[in-house]
Amino acid sequence: MSLRPMWAGSALTLLVGVLQLGAAHAATPATAPKQSRFTQDPYPSTYRAIAAGPVLIQHATVLTGTGQRLDDADVLMRDGKIVAVGTALEAPADATRVDGTGKWVTPGIIDVHSHLGVYPSPGVSAHSDGNEATSPVTPNVWAEHSIWPQDPGFLTALAGGITSLQVLPGSANLIGGRGVTLKNVPSTTYQAMKFPGAPWGLKMACGENPKRVYGQKGGPSTRMANVAGYRAAFIDASEYLRKNAPKSAPKKKHWWSSSNGSGADSEKDTGGKRDLKLDTLAGAINGDIRVHIHCYRADEMATMLDLAKEFGFKIAAFHHAVEAYKISDRLAQEGVCGAMWADWWGFKMEAFDGVQENIALVDRPQNSCAIVHSDSEEGIQRLNQEAAKVMAHAKLAGMDIAPERAIRWVTENPAKALGILDRTGTLENGKMADVVLWNGNPFSVYAKADQVYIDGARVYDRNDATRQPESDFMLGQGATGGVR
């Protein structure tokens, strides 16, 4: 991708652009992701934060993402990190000071469920790279290998305050493959967008989609065959894990273990040929790959929770989860997030029993984890306003939800589900300076992102055409001047 006009044209223009950004791409190297035998990464992140000087946003209303609201407050960013959040902060003499009077500051918005890059715009068959619909079980495929970084949707999402996102395979298959978490920065390779150190996600799907796709292809054609398909895959993965577990690995009781849980057989078998499908599933059982499940009905979510217990893996989040309100207490008790639309429902039978208070109800129990997601190249541009719709419907039902709580649905909670909360998702000292400055209350219909910072660098500015990135694909396609 290109930044126009700042990073395009003559060598002089390029040099000036680099100097304006403080020697772009000269920051610290990416953190190496956690690796196990089943999750070694031959395509590691090459992401480098754009170097930027210190920035102090002053006199704004700040939602920290931790449930706190600060009025007339400041946010100080330096060396790509949040340094301080509070009132009357002191800043270095060379800091850029941004007047936030009348404006609001939040953490960068995170979308836990996107198909940008694998179903890019223009939406033509040549770009349809999200579903490997050749087999109902394809954990061997990785969404990152389909990502087209020039997808203009990344940059329209950036203009909506999206700083990180998980790109997933589609939902045609029982097990669709690995998803990847990205930093939403312009790039010519997906590796340069890859969130350093973020665990992979495993995309699974229950219900109608696998039945519809494979019902005439030899199955599954019923929900009982769906569950049989998951079980068969995880039985194979459990055996693979047993054969390939290091002798020094701590023993974990699985379905194959003896009654005393000793798992002694794992000491005797040296394993066999590497299998890409089983690598992914073994990584999920080990907890190195986070499981994300497309699932609408409450009864099916309960079945999947039982499946997870049978094979010893943890579900990070149910996605779409139209009936999550029916099992909100269980989701909270088991530490499973519900990633949901504000009000999509009724477009197929399993989406029929939705309510517009779904997210608010999932958010009520103690230790809950409610998330607003997009699953849409359009919805991702206004996740803040999708959250606002939930607040409005909740109020009509007698539930007043404060902005400082609702912002967690698109910041802290998706970061938790993705396994990156220790790095981003809240405005806390030492975390990545992924920050959005809004022109007002982000839950207003008039809300717009004025400035977006990723790792402390101002990568988008609604009032500065040189800070409005444009995809290479869009150059020469019509009006230029960046995303507005």
N, C-alpha and C positions, 0 to 999 in steps of 0.2 A: 504494500500500500504506500501511497504517497501523501505527504502533507503539502497542500497547495495554498498559497504560493510559497510558503516559507522554505520548504525542503525540495523545491523543484527548480529546473532551469539551469542557469550557468553555474560554474564552479564558485563564482563570487556569491551568488544567491545562496548556494549550499553552505558556504563558509559562514555567511552572516547568520543563517538559520541555526547552525550549530553553536555559534557564539551566543546567540540569544537564549538558547536553551541551557547554556552552561556546559558545553562540551557533551552533547547528547550521546547516550549509549556508553558513557565512560564510567558507569557506576560499578558497584561491587558485583562479583559473579553470582550466578544463581546458586541457591542451596541445593546440594545433591539430595534427591528424594530418598526416602526410606526404601531399602531394598531387601528382599528376602530371596530365597531360592526361586520362588514362583513369581516374583514381581521385579526382577531385574529389568532395567529400562535401556534398551539399545537405541532409543530415540530420545535422549534426555533433553530437558529444557535448556535453551540457550538464552532465556530471557535476561535482559539487563535493564535495570531501572534507568530512566533518563536522569542524568545529574541535574540538580536544580539547587538554587540558593534557598536560604531560609525564607519562610512565608509566615506572616502573622495576619490572621483574619480577626478583625476586631468588632466588638459591639453587636454580635449576632445572637439570635436564639439558637442554642446548640442542643441537638438531640444526640446523646452520646452512643445510643444503641444498646446501652446497658440498662435502660429503664429510667434514665435520668434526663431531666430538662434543665438547662441553664439559660437564664435570660441575661441579656447584655454581657455576653461572655466572649472569650477569645479562644482561638485555636492556634497553637504554634507548631509548625512543621519544620524539620531540619534534617538534612542527610537522609531524606526519604522516609522518615519516621515521625510519628506523633510525639512531640516533646512535652507538651503541656496543654491542658484544657482548664480554663478558669477565668477569673475576672482580673482585669488590669495586669495582664502578663507583660513581663519585660522581654524584649527581643534584641538580637544582635543589631548593631548599627547598620549592617548591610541587608537586613531583612526587607523583603517586599511587604508593604502594609496594605491590606485590602479592607476597605470600609464595608462592614457587614450590617450597618444600621438598617433596620427594617427587613433584613434577610435572615434566612435560616441555614444552618449547617448540619449535615448528617454524615455518617459514614457512607462510603460508596455503596451503591445498590448492587446486590448479588442475585443473579437468577440461577436457581438450582436446576432448572429444566429448560434447556434451549436446544434447538437444532440448527442454529446459525452455522454456516460453513458446510454442513452436510446436506442441508436443504436450502441452498442460498438463493438469492435473487439475482437474475430472473429465475422464476420457478419453472424450469423446463426439464424435460426428461434427461437431458445430458447432465443435469445437476442433481439428479435424484440419487444421492449416495448415503442415505440414512438407514435403509433396511436391507440387510443381506437376506432376502426372502427366498433362499434356496434350501433352507433347512430350519426346522423350528428351534434348534439348539445351536447357536453360533457364538459361544463365548470366546472363540479364537479371534474374532474381528475386533478392531479398535476404532472408535469413531474418529480419533485424531488423524488416522490415515486417509480419511475422506475430506477433512476440513480444507476448504478453499479460503485462505486468509483474505482474499480480495472481496469477499462477500460484502456488499455495501451495507448490509444489515448490522454489521459490527459497529459501524460508525454512527448510524442512526440510533443504535442502542446507547452508544457513548454520550450522545447528545441528550439522552434521557437519564443520565447519571449512572449507567451500568459500568462498574469498574472490574467486576469478575463474573464469570459465568461457567456453568458446566454444560458442555455439549455432549449429548447422548445419542446413541443409535435410536432408531424408531422403535415402534411397539408391535411390529408384525410377529416377532418371534417370542417363544417362551423365555428364552435367554438370548438377548440381542447383541451382547458384546460389551466392551469396556467404554465408558465415558471418560472425558478428560476435562479438567478445570483450566480455564484460560484467564490471563490478565487481558483486559480489553484494550490492547494497544495496536496501532498500525504495524503491520509486518508483512514480509514476503514469504515467511515460513511459519508453520504452526508451532514449531519448536520455540521460536522467539516470542510466542504468546503463552506458552505453557507455564502455568503457575508453578514456580519452583517448590518442590517438596510436597505438593498436593497429592494425596492418594488417588488412585483411579476409582471410578465408580463402576459397578456392574449393573447393566440395565436388564431388568426382567419385566415380563408383562403377564398379567392374568386376564381372564375373562374373554370378551368377545373377539378381540383382534386376532389372536392366534387361531381361534376357531374359524374365523372368516377367511383368513389367508390360506390355511392349510386343510380346511374341510374337504376340498376337492383334490387335494394333493397327497392323500394317504394319511392325513391326520396330523395333529389332533383335530377332532371335530366336536368334542364335548369338553365340558369343564373337568370331568373325571380323567380324561386323557391328558388334559393340561397338567394336572397334579402328578399323574403317573410319569409324565415327561420330565418334570422338575426332579422327581425322586430318582429316576433312572440316571439322570445326569450327575446328581450329587452323590449317588452310590458309587459311580465310576470315579468321581473326584476324591471321595473319601478313601477308596482303595489306593488310588494314585498317591494321595497324601501319606497314607500309611507306609507305602513302599519307599517313598522318597524322603520321609522325615529324617533329618539328621539324628544320629544316635544321641547327641547331646541335648536334643530338644526336650523341653519339659513335656511330660505326658498330659494330654488333654483327653478327657473321656468323650468318645464319640460312639455312634451306634455300633461300631464293630468291636468296641473294647470288651474285654472279659468283664465278668461281674465285679471283680475287684478293681477295675479301671487301670490295671497295670500296663496294658498295651504292649506286652512283652514281645509280641511278634514283630513290632516295628524295628526291633534291634537286629532281626535276622535277614531282612530283605534289602538288597542294595538298589532296588528300583530298576527301571528300564529306560526305553526311549522317551525323550521329552515330547510332551503333547501340549500344543498351544491352548486347546480347549480346556484341558484339565489344569494347566498352569493357572488360568484365570479363576476357575472354580475353587481350586485349592487355596489360592490367595484370598478368596472370599471367606472360606471356612477359617482360615488363619486370622482373619480380621485385618489383613493388609489392604484389601480392596473392599470398598464400602458398597453395600447392596441397596439399589434404588429400584422400587417396584411400581410399575404402572398398574394401578388397581383401583377400581371404582367402588365396588360393593363392600359393605361392612363384613358380610359373612366370608367373602373371599380374603379380605385382609386378615381376618382371624385364622383362616386356614394357612395363610402364608406365614403368620407368626408361629403357628405350630410346626410348619415345615422347617422354619429356621431353628427351632429348638431340636427337632429331630436330627439335623445335620450339624448343629453347633455353630451356625453363623449368625451374625447380627444384622438386622435390617436398619439402615440409616433413615430411610424415609419411604413412605408411600406417596406416589405422585398421582395427581388428579383427585383421588380420594374423595369422591363426591359424597360418599356416605360416612366419612370419617367421624362426623358428629355423633354417630350412633355408638362408637367405641372410643370416644375421646379419653375416658378415664384409663382404659387399658393401654392406649398409645402412650399416655403420660407415664404410667407405671412402668412400662417396659422401655422407656426412653427412645421412642420411635417418633420421628417428625412426620407431620402431615403437610405435604406440599400441594397447594390447591389453587384453583381459579377463584376469583371473587364471585362469579355468578354464571359460569357456563354450566348448562345442564340440559337434559332432555333431548339431546341429539342422537341418542341411541338408548336401548332399554336399560343398560347398566348405568346410564347417567340420568335416569328418570327421577330418582328419589332425592334430588339435590335440594338444598335450601340455601338462601342467600346469607344466612347467618352461620354457615358451615365453619368458616375460618374462626369466627369469633367464639363459637362453641368449643372448637378444638383448643383454642387458646385459654379456656377458663381453668382447667385443672392445674393444680400445683405441679411444677416441673414439666409443663407442656412445651411443645415445640411446633408452633403453627408457622407456616411459610406461604407467602403469595408467590406463585411462579407464573411463567408466561406460556410456554409451549407454543410460542407465536412470535414471528418476526415483527409483528405490529405491537402486540401487548408488551413486549419487552421494553418498548420505548416509553412506557408510562406505568411501570409497576407501582410507583408511588400513588397514582390515582386509582389503580385497581385496589390497593389497600384502602384508599379513602372510601370506595364504594362499600367495602366490608364495614367500615366504621359507621357509615350512614345507615346501613340495614340493621346493624347491631343496635344502634340508638333507637330505631323504631321498635325494636323488640325489648327495650328497657335496659340495654347494656351500653353504658357510656365508656368508651375506650379512648384513653388519652393518647395524644400523638407520641409521647415518649415510650408508650408500650407498642403502639402499632408499627413504629419504625423498625422494631426488632423482627417483624415478619419478612422484611426484605434486606436485612443486614446481619444481625447477630445469628438468627436461627438458620438461615441458609449456610452461613459460614460453619456453624456447628455440624450441620448435616454433611457438608463436604469435607470435614476434617481439617479446616483451615482457620478455626476460630482463634487459635493461638497467634495467628499472623495478621488477621484482618477481620472486618465485620463490626468493630466497635472503635470509638475514639478513645483509646487508652494509651498511656505512655509506652513507647517502645514498639507499638504496632505499626504496620505499613500505613503511610499517610495517604490512604485512599479516601478521598473527601469530596463531598459535593456542596457547593454554595448555591442555594436556591433563591429565586427572586422574592420569595415569601414562604408562607406555610406550604410544605411539600404535599399536603393533603388537600390543597385547594384545586379546583378545576382550572385555575389560572396559573398553576405552578409550572415553572420552567427552571431547568438547571442553567444557571448563569455561568458557573465555572466548575470544571471537573478536574481533580488532581488524582494522579496515580503515582504512588510512591513519592509524593511531594512535588511532582512535576505537573504544571498546568497544561494538560493535554487537550482541553477543550475550553473555549471561551465564546459564549454566544455573541459577545460584542467585539470580538477581534477575529477577523477573517483569517489571520495567519495562524490561529489556533483552532481551526476547524478542519480536521483531517478529511481527506477525500480518497476513496478507493481508486487505484490505478484503473480499474475497470470502468469507472465513471468518467474518467478524463476524456474529453471530446464527445461525450454522449449528450451534451446539452448545456444547460446553465451550470456554471462553475461558481466557486466561491465558498465551498464547504457545506457542511451539514447545518441546517437551520431548523 
